[in-house]
Amino acid sequence: METLSVWRGTAASTGYAMLAGDVTADVLIIGGGITGVTLANLLAEQKTANKPRVVLLEAGEIGCATTGNSTGNLYETVSGGLREIASRWGADVARQVANERRGAVAFIEERCSLLPDVGFRRCPLVQWADAAHAEDIRKEFDALAAAGCAVQRGGAVPAPLPAAEGEVLVLQSQAQFQPQAYLVALARRAAEAGAAIHEHSRVIELDPKARRAVTATGSVTAKEIVMATHTPLGVHLVHTEMPVHREYAIALEWTADAPPGPGTFWWKGAEHLSVRTLEAGGRHFLVCAGQEHKVGIHNAKAGLMALEEQARKHFGGRPVTHRWSAQNYRGADALPYIGRDHSGCFIATGFATDGLTWGTVAARLIAAELLGHEASFAQLVRPGRLSPVKGARNILEENVLVVKQLVKDYLTHRQGEKLSELKAGDSAIVEAEGETFAAWRAPDGELFAVSNVCTHVGCKVHWNSVETTWDCPCHGSRFRPDGTVVEGPAIRPLKRKHAPPLGDGSATA
């Protein structure tokens, strides 16, 4: 299935050259999403005589991963509820979180005033629920008010949104923008200010001690390395603490005057639904997001179809113009991990589904520390913190899940069809000549066969029929049918296998 977000489908393209040769830098940024590009911009625009030399490496194109597959919403609260942070950390920390995120949204607004066609607008965030979850909305109102947020009680939500069965929460002066257009424009400013940006430059070797990253066409040696990769590359302690999920999104054809109008709308029922409108390139869209599932152990196509059915139920049979999904990693104690970790590199992860604002917070915190000015909030979100009370239960649950998945995949034997029966577009786990490998037959009949063992920590990969990828259920690594890494923490690709002749071997779907 072809997937392309409405953001990437309506923004200008980029064209930065691949890294060529061996270079040095003061700061190497790995990752061209909102964290990496914002950090590159902040460092490159320094007016001091000792302005750092910045190199940014992006595996694909700027914004091609999480940022360009987001919802484009900006807000001072968090999607899991500010009440969760208050219950774990106390009202003072909840207030700090809201203040820090509010400042990040204001920062983006200031940057957008300097950038063309990025679609920034202030608007309310509206939350409501069905009867079974109405109490959650009441508790969230109290937490937001205690944190100093401009929250109000509203009336009915506009049709055709799901009806409210209890209080409606309205958080004023939140925001939206076109995240892909923002990144493209911000990257251009960073490059004009002196940052060296390289696309299609995936890191295939990383030596944190030597501060050296290698790509297929060159290498970078730097004084500091920042992994702005959504989850850090390689093996890190935070991987044991973060559940990994994917959420799906679609865009429908819409009209300018159709409700619900400007705003971010979150409905909590049996299934969460996020809705917003968008105008881009003279066209109008309604963006719907939801159906969040654990990576690698769910039916991706069923999740996307369920979201489309939910959209049809509430908004009618409008044509679907774009389909996409994005990955998210959740901090065990409801806060992200930002700063230098045990590897000596800077990391920024655990943003849940709030990455546009948290990514901006992360870039500002890391930039401040690199320039010798550590912010007080940085201590609260530093990697390596572990609160047995605040996060231990989630850490335990996540690691039990990983162990169960390992045991299940390594000890369960399933009978399957012959490889010769694998039709165009089908995938299978194939056993032949004493080996097991993951196979997919392309629509043109070409067969791709790779190892089914993730190169991160050895879990077994599972097929994602929506994205046409092999996904790891343990820590979220994803691979193309030819084994190429799509998304970390894995660095090395899945090993290509020689598929047996047609008619040999058996397969399991």
C-alpha positions as CSV (number, residue, x, y, z in Angstrom):
1,M,0.0,0.0,0.0
2,E,1.3,3.4,-0.9
3,T,1.6,5.8,2.0
4,L,2.4,9.5,2.0
5,S,1.5,12.1,4.6
6,V,-0.4,15.2,3.6
7,W,2.5,17.2,4.9
8,R,5.1,15.6,2.7
9,G,2.7,15.6,-0.2
10,T,2.1,19.3,-0.1
11,A,5.5,20.7,0.9
12,A,8.5,21.7,-1.3
13,S,11.2,19.1,-1.8
14,T,14.8,19.4,-0.7
15,G,18.1,18.5,-2.4
16,Y,21.0,18.4,-0.1
17,A,24.0,16.4,-1.3
18,M,25.2,13.1,0.2
19,L,28.2,13.2,2.5
20,A,31.4,12.8,0.5
21,G,34.7,12.0,2.1
22,D,36.0,12.4,5.7
23,V,35.2,15.6,7.5
24,T,35.5,17.0,11.0
25,A,33.0,19.1,13.0
26,D,32.4,20.6,16.4
27,V,28.9,19.1,16.5
28,L,27.6,16.2,14.5
29,I,23.8,15.9,14.5
30,I,22.3,12.6,13.3
31,G,18.8,13.0,12.2
32,G,16.9,15.6,10.1
33,G,13.6,15.8,12.0
34,I,12.4,18.7,14.1
35,T,15.0,18.1,16.9
36,G,18.0,17.9,14.6
37,V,17.1,20.7,12.2
38,T,16.1,23.1,15.0
39,L,19.4,22.3,16.8
40,A,21.4,22.9,13.6
41,N,19.6,26.2,13.1
42,L,20.2,27.4,16.7
43,L,23.9,26.5,16.6
44,A,24.6,27.8,13.1
45,E,23.0,31.2,13.8
46,Q,25.2,31.9,16.7
47,K,26.9,35.3,16.2
48,T,30.0,34.5,18.4
49,A,33.5,34.2,17.0
50,N,33.8,30.6,18.1
51,K,30.5,29.5,16.4
52,P,30.5,25.7,16.3
53,R,31.0,23.9,13.0
54,V,27.8,21.8,12.5
55,V,27.3,18.8,10.3
56,L,23.8,17.2,10.0
57,L,23.4,13.7,8.5
58,E,19.9,12.6,7.5
59,A,19.4,8.9,6.4
60,G,16.7,9.9,3.9
61,E,15.3,13.3,3.2
62,I,14.7,16.1,5.7
63,G,11.5,15.4,7.6
64,C,10.9,12.0,6.0
65,A,10.5,10.1,9.2
66,T,8.5,11.1,12.3
67,T,8.2,14.9,11.8
68,G,6.8,14.7,8.3
69,N,4.4,12.0,9.4
70,S,3.0,13.8,12.5
71,T,-0.3,15.6,13.0
72,G,1.1,19.2,12.8
73,N,-0.4,20.1,16.2
74,L,1.5,22.1,18.9
75,Y,0.3,22.4,22.5
76,E,1.6,23.0,26.0
77,T,-0.1,19.9,27.5
78,V,0.7,16.3,26.6
79,S,-1.4,13.7,24.8
80,G,-1.3,11.3,27.8
81,G,-2.7,14.0,30.0
82,L,-1.0,16.5,32.3
83,R,-2.8,14.8,35.1
84,E,-0.5,11.8,34.6
85,I,2.6,14.0,35.1
86,A,1.1,15.6,38.1
87,S,0.2,12.3,39.7
88,R,3.7,10.9,39.2
89,W,5.8,14.0,39.8
90,G,3.6,16.6,41.5
91,A,1.9,19.8,40.5
92,D,5.2,21.8,40.4
93,V,6.7,19.5,37.8
94,A,3.5,19.6,35.8
95,R,3.7,23.4,35.8
96,Q,7.3,23.2,34.6
97,V,6.4,20.9,31.8
98,A,3.6,23.2,30.6
99,N,5.8,26.3,30.9
100,E,8.6,24.6,28.9
101,R,6.3,23.4,26.2
102,R,4.5,26.7,26.0
103,G,7.9,28.4,25.5
104,A,8.7,25.9,22.7
105,V,5.4,26.7,20.9
106,A,6.2,30.4,21.2
107,F,9.7,29.7,19.8
108,I,8.2,27.9,16.8
109,E,5.8,30.9,16.3
110,E,8.7,33.3,16.3
111,R,10.6,31.1,13.8
112,C,7.5,30.8,11.6
113,S,7.3,34.6,11.3
114,L,10.6,34.4,9.5
115,L,9.7,31.5,7.2
116,P,7.4,31.5,4.1
117,D,4.3,29.3,3.8
118,V,4.5,27.2,6.9
119,G,0.9,27.6,7.9
120,F,1.3,28.6,11.5
121,R,-1.9,29.5,13.3
122,R,-3.1,29.8,16.9
123,C,-6.2,27.8,17.8
124,P,-7.8,26.0,20.7
125,L,-7.3,22.4,21.7
126,V,-10.6,20.8,22.5
127,Q,-10.9,17.6,24.5
128,W,-14.0,15.6,25.4
129,A,-15.1,12.0,25.9
130,D,-17.8,9.4,25.9
131,A,-19.6,8.6,29.1
132,A,-17.1,5.9,30.1
133,H,-14.2,8.4,30.0
134,A,-15.9,11.6,31.1
135,E,-14.2,11.5,34.5
136,D,-10.8,11.6,32.8
137,I,-11.8,15.0,31.2
138,R,-12.8,16.4,34.6
139,K,-9.4,15.3,36.2
140,E,-7.5,16.7,33.2
141,F,-9.3,20.1,33.6
142,D,-8.1,20.3,37.3
143,A,-4.5,19.3,36.4
144,L,-4.3,21.9,33.6
145,A,-5.8,24.7,35.8
146,A,-3.3,23.8,38.6
147,A,-0.5,24.0,36.1
148,G,-1.5,27.6,35.1
149,C,-2.8,26.7,31.7
150,A,-5.6,28.9,30.1
151,V,-8.2,26.1,30.3
152,Q,-12.0,26.7,30.1
153,R,-15.1,24.6,30.1
154,G,-16.9,24.5,26.8
155,G,-20.3,23.6,25.5
156,A,-21.1,21.1,22.8
157,V,-18.6,20.2,20.2
158,P,-19.4,21.0,16.6
159,A,-21.0,18.3,14.4
160,P,-20.0,16.0,12.8
161,L,-17.6,15.3,15.6
162,P,-18.6,12.6,18.1
163,A,-20.9,14.0,20.7
164,A,-19.7,14.9,24.1
165,E,-21.2,13.0,27.1
166,G,-19.8,15.1,29.9
167,E,-17.6,18.2,30.2
168,V,-15.8,19.7,27.2
169,L,-12.3,21.0,27.9
170,V,-11.0,24.0,25.9
171,L,-7.3,24.9,26.1
172,Q,-6.9,28.3,24.5
173,S,-4.0,29.6,22.4
174,Q,-2.5,26.4,21.2
175,A,-1.2,26.1,17.6
176,Q,-0.9,24.2,14.3
177,F,1.5,24.4,11.4
178,Q,2.7,22.5,8.4
179,P,5.6,20.6,9.9
180,Q,7.3,19.5,6.7
181,A,7.2,23.0,5.2
182,Y,8.6,24.3,8.5
183,L,11.5,21.9,8.4
184,V,12.3,22.5,4.8
185,A,12.4,26.3,5.4
186,L,14.3,26.0,8.7
187,A,16.9,23.7,7.2
188,R,17.5,26.2,4.5
189,R,18.1,28.9,7.1
190,A,20.5,26.6,8.9
191,A,22.4,25.8,5.7
192,E,22.6,29.5,4.8
193,A,24.1,30.2,8.3
194,G,26.8,27.7,7.7
195,A,25.5,24.2,8.8
196,A,26.5,21.4,6.5
197,I,23.4,19.3,5.8
198,H,23.6,16.0,4.0
199,E,20.7,13.9,2.9
200,H,20.7,10.2,1.9
201,S,23.6,9.8,4.4
202,R,22.6,7.0,6.7
203,V,25.0,6.2,9.5
204,I,26.1,2.6,9.2
205,E,28.8,2.6,11.9
206,L,28.9,4.7,15.0
207,D,31.8,4.9,17.5
208,P,30.7,7.1,20.4
209,K,34.2,6.9,22.1
210,A,36.0,8.1,19.0
211,R,33.1,10.5,18.3
212,R,33.0,9.1,14.7
213,A,30.1,8.3,12.4
214,V,30.5,6.4,9.1
215,T,28.2,6.5,6.1
216,A,28.4,4.6,2.8
217,T,30.2,7.6,1.2
218,G,32.2,9.2,4.0
219,S,32.7,9.8,7.7
220,V,32.4,12.6,10.3
221,T,34.5,13.0,13.4
222,A,33.2,15.5,15.9
223,K,33.8,16.8,19.4
224,E,30.1,16.2,20.2
225,I,27.5,13.9,18.7
226,V,23.8,14.4,19.0
227,M,21.5,11.5,18.1
228,A,18.3,13.4,17.0
229,T,17.0,10.1,15.7
230,H,13.8,9.8,17.7
231,T,15.3,6.8,19.4
232,P,19.1,6.6,19.9
233,L,21.1,4.4,17.5
234,G,22.7,1.2,19.0
235,V,22.1,-0.3,22.4
236,H,21.1,2.2,25.1
237,L,19.6,1.8,28.6
238,V,16.5,3.9,27.6
239,H,15.5,1.2,25.2
240,T,14.6,-1.0,28.1
241,E,12.3,1.7,29.4
242,M,10.2,2.8,26.4
243,P,7.2,1.1,24.9
244,V,7.1,1.6,21.1
245,H,3.9,2.2,19.2
246,R,2.7,3.3,15.7
247,E,-0.3,5.5,15.1
248,Y,-2.2,5.9,11.8
249,A,-3.4,9.0,10.1
250,I,-5.5,9.8,7.0
251,A,-6.4,13.0,5.2
252,L,-9.9,13.5,3.6
253,E,-11.0,16.0,1.0
254,W,-12.7,18.8,2.8
255,T,-14.2,22.2,2.1
256,A,-13.2,25.6,3.5
257,D,-16.4,26.4,5.3
258,A,-17.2,22.9,6.6
259,P,-17.1,22.3,10.4
260,P,-15.3,21.7,12.7
261,G,-13.2,24.7,11.7
262,P,-9.8,25.7,13.2
263,G,-8.7,23.8,16.2
264,T,-7.2,20.6,17.5
265,F,-9.9,18.1,18.5
266,W,-9.3,15.1,20.8
267,W,-12.0,12.7,21.5
268,K,-11.5,9.9,24.0
269,G,-13.9,7.0,23.6
270,A,-13.5,3.3,23.1
271,E,-10.8,4.5,20.6
272,H,-8.9,7.8,20.6
273,L,-9.5,10.1,17.7
274,S,-7.6,13.3,16.8
275,V,-9.0,15.7,14.2
276,R,-8.0,18.9,12.6
277,T,-8.4,20.8,9.3
278,L,-5.7,22.0,6.9
279,E,-5.5,24.3,3.9
280,A,-2.5,23.7,1.7
281,G,-1.8,24.5,-2.0
282,G,-5.3,25.8,-2.5
283,R,-6.9,22.5,-1.2
284,H,-8.7,21.7,2.0
285,F,-8.3,18.6,4.1
286,L,-9.5,17.0,7.2
287,V,-6.8,15.1,9.1
288,C,-7.8,12.2,11.3
289,A,-5.4,10.2,13.5
290,G,-5.8,7.3,15.9
291,Q,-5.6,3.5,16.1
292,E,-2.4,3.3,18.1
293,H,-0.8,-0.2,18.4
294,K,2.3,-1.9,19.6
295,V,4.9,-2.1,16.8
296,G,5.4,-5.4,15.2
297,I,2.7,-7.4,16.9
298,H,-0.5,-6.0,15.3
299,N,-2.2,-6.1,11.9
300,A,-1.2,-2.7,10.4
301,K,-3.7,-2.9,7.6
302,A,-6.6,-3.7,10.0
303,G,-5.6,-0.6,12.1
304,L,-5.6,1.7,9.1
305,M,-8.9,0.3,7.8
306,A,-10.4,0.8,11.2
307,L,-9.4,4.4,11.2
308,E,-10.9,4.9,7.8
309,E,-14.2,3.3,8.9
310,Q,-14.2,5.5,12.0
311,A,-13.8,8.6,9.7
312,R,-16.6,7.4,7.4
313,K,-18.9,7.0,10.4
314,H,-18.4,10.6,11.6
315,F,-17.5,12.5,8.4
316,G,-19.2,10.6,5.6
317,G,-17.7,9.1,2.4
318,R,-15.2,11.8,1.6
319,P,-12.4,10.6,-0.6
320,V,-9.2,9.7,1.3
321,T,-6.3,11.6,-0.3
322,H,-3.4,10.5,2.0
323,R,-2.5,7.7,4.3
324,W,0.4,7.5,6.7
325,S,1.7,6.4,10.1
326,A,4.3,7.4,12.6
327,Q,6.2,5.7,15.4
328,N,6.4,6.9,19.0
329,Y,8.4,6.0,22.1
330,R,7.1,6.7,25.6
331,G,9.2,7.6,28.6
332,A,8.6,5.2,31.5
333,D,7.7,8.0,33.9
334,A,5.8,10.2,31.5
335,L,8.8,12.5,30.8
336,P,11.1,12.4,27.8
337,Y,14.9,11.7,27.9
338,I,16.9,14.6,26.8
339,G,20.7,15.2,27.3
340,R,23.9,13.3,27.5
341,D,23.6,9.5,28.3
342,H,26.1,6.8,29.3
343,S,27.5,6.7,25.7
344,G,28.7,10.3,26.1
345,C,26.4,11.4,23.2
346,F,23.4,13.5,23.5
347,I,20.0,11.8,22.9
348,A,16.4,13.0,22.6
349,T,13.7,10.4,22.9
350,G,10.6,9.3,24.8
351,F,8.4,12.0,23.3
352,A,5.2,9.8,23.0
353,T,2.9,11.4,20.4
354,D,4.0,14.9,21.5
355,G,7.2,15.1,19.5
356,L,6.8,18.4,17.6
357,T,6.8,20.3,20.8
358,W,9.1,18.0,22.8
359,G,11.6,18.0,19.9
360,T,11.8,21.7,20.0
361,V,12.3,21.7,23.7
362,A,15.1,19.1,23.3
363,A,16.9,21.2,20.6
364,R,16.8,24.3,22.9
365,L,18.0,22.4,25.9
366,I,20.9,20.6,24.0
367,A,21.9,23.9,22.3
368,A,22.1,25.6,25.6
369,E,24.3,22.9,27.1
370,L,26.6,22.8,24.1
371,L,27.0,26.6,24.4
372,G,27.7,26.3,28.1
373,H,24.4,27.3,29.6
374,E,22.5,24.3,31.1
375,A,18.9,25.1,31.8
376,S,17.3,23.9,35.1
377,F,14.7,21.9,33.2
378,A,17.5,19.8,31.7
379,Q,18.1,18.1,35.1
380,L,14.5,16.9,35.2
381,V,14.6,15.1,31.8
382,R,18.2,13.9,31.9
383,P,18.8,10.3,30.6
384,G,19.9,7.9,33.2
385,R,17.4,9.0,35.8
386,L,15.4,6.1,37.2
387,S,12.7,6.6,39.8
388,P,11.6,3.2,41.1
389,V,8.3,4.8,42.2
390,K,7.6,6.8,39.1
391,G,8.6,4.5,36.3
392,A,9.5,1.0,37.5
393,R,6.1,-0.6,36.7
394,N,6.2,0.6,33.1
395,I,9.8,-0.6,32.7
396,L,9.0,-4.0,34.1
397,E,5.9,-4.4,31.9
398,E,7.9,-3.4,28.8
399,N,10.7,-5.8,29.5
400,V,8.3,-8.6,30.3
401,L,6.7,-8.0,26.9
402,V,10.1,-8.1,25.1
403,V,11.0,-11.3,26.8
404,K,7.7,-12.9,26.0
405,Q,8.0,-11.9,22.3
406,L,11.5,-13.4,22.2
407,V,10.4,-16.6,23.7
408,K,7.3,-16.8,21.5
409,D,9.2,-16.2,18.3
410,Y,12.1,-18.5,19.1
411,L,10.1,-21.5,20.5
412,T,6.9,-21.4,18.5
413,H,7.1,-23.5,15.3
414,R,4.4,-22.9,12.7
415,Q,3.6,-25.0,9.7
416,G,3.2,-23.0,6.5
417,E,2.8,-22.9,2.8
418,K,5.4,-23.7,0.1
419,L,7.5,-20.7,-1.0
420,S,6.3,-21.4,-4.6
421,E,2.8,-20.5,-3.4
422,L,4.0,-17.0,-2.3
423,K,2.0,-14.6,-4.5
424,A,2.9,-11.1,-5.6
425,G,2.5,-8.8,-2.7
426,D,2.6,-11.6,-0.1
427,S,5.1,-12.0,2.7
428,A,6.2,-15.1,4.8
429,I,8.7,-16.5,7.2
430,V,10.4,-19.2,5.2
431,E,12.3,-22.3,6.4
432,A,14.6,-23.9,3.9
433,E,17.9,-25.8,3.9
434,G,18.2,-25.4,7.7
435,E,17.7,-21.6,7.6
436,T,14.9,-19.3,8.4
437,F,14.4,-16.0,6.6
438,A,11.8,-13.4,5.9
439,A,10.5,-13.3,2.3
440,W,8.4,-10.9,0.3
441,R,7.4,-11.1,-3.3
442,A,7.1,-7.7,-5.0
443,P,4.2,-6.9,-7.3
444,D,6.5,-7.5,-10.3
445,G,7.3,-11.0,-9.1
446,E,10.8,-10.3,-7.7
447,L,11.5,-12.2,-4.5
448,F,13.3,-10.5,-1.6
449,A,14.7,-12.7,1.2
450,V,16.5,-11.5,4.3
451,S,17.3,-12.7,7.8
452,N,14.3,-12.5,10.1
453,V,16.5,-11.7,13.1
454,C,16.7,-8.0,14.0
455,T,20.3,-6.7,14.1
456,H,19.6,-4.7,17.3
457,V,19.3,-7.3,20.0
458,G,18.1,-10.4,18.1
459,C,14.3,-10.3,18.2
460,K,12.3,-11.7,15.3
461,V,10.9,-9.2,12.8
462,H,7.2,-9.2,11.7
463,W,5.6,-8.0,8.4
464,N,3.9,-4.6,8.2
465,S,1.6,-4.7,5.2
466,V,0.8,-1.0,5.2
467,E,4.4,0.3,5.2
468,T,5.9,-2.8,3.3
469,T,8.5,-3.2,6.0
470,W,9.8,-5.8,8.5
471,D,9.2,-4.4,12.0
472,C,10.8,-5.5,15.3
473,P,8.3,-5.8,18.2
474,C,11.0,-5.4,20.9
475,H,12.4,-1.9,20.3
476,G,10.9,-0.7,17.1
477,S,13.6,-1.2,14.5
478,R,12.1,-1.3,10.9
479,F,13.6,-2.6,7.7
480,R,12.7,-2.5,4.0
481,P,12.1,-5.8,2.1
482,D,15.8,-5.8,1.0
483,G,16.9,-5.5,4.6
484,T,17.8,-1.8,4.6
485,V,17.2,0.0,7.9
486,V,14.2,2.3,7.8
487,E,14.1,3.3,11.4
488,G,16.5,2.6,14.4
489,P,17.7,1.8,16.9
490,A,19.2,-0.9,14.6
491,I,22.2,0.4,12.6
492,R,23.1,-2.7,10.5
493,P,20.7,-4.0,7.8
494,L,19.1,-7.4,7.8
495,K,21.4,-9.8,6.0
496,R,20.3,-10.7,2.5
497,K,19.5,-14.4,1.9
498,H,19.7,-16.6,-1.1
499,A,16.1,-17.7,-1.6
500,P,15.7,-21.4,-2.5
501,P,14.4,-22.4,-6.0
502,L,10.6,-22.2,-6.4
503,G,8.9,-25.3,-5.0
504,D,11.4,-25.7,-2.1
505,G,11.0,-24.6,1.5
506,S,7.9,-23.9,3.5
507,A,6.6,-20.5,4.7
508,T,4.6,-19.0,7.6
509,A,2.8,-15.8,7.2
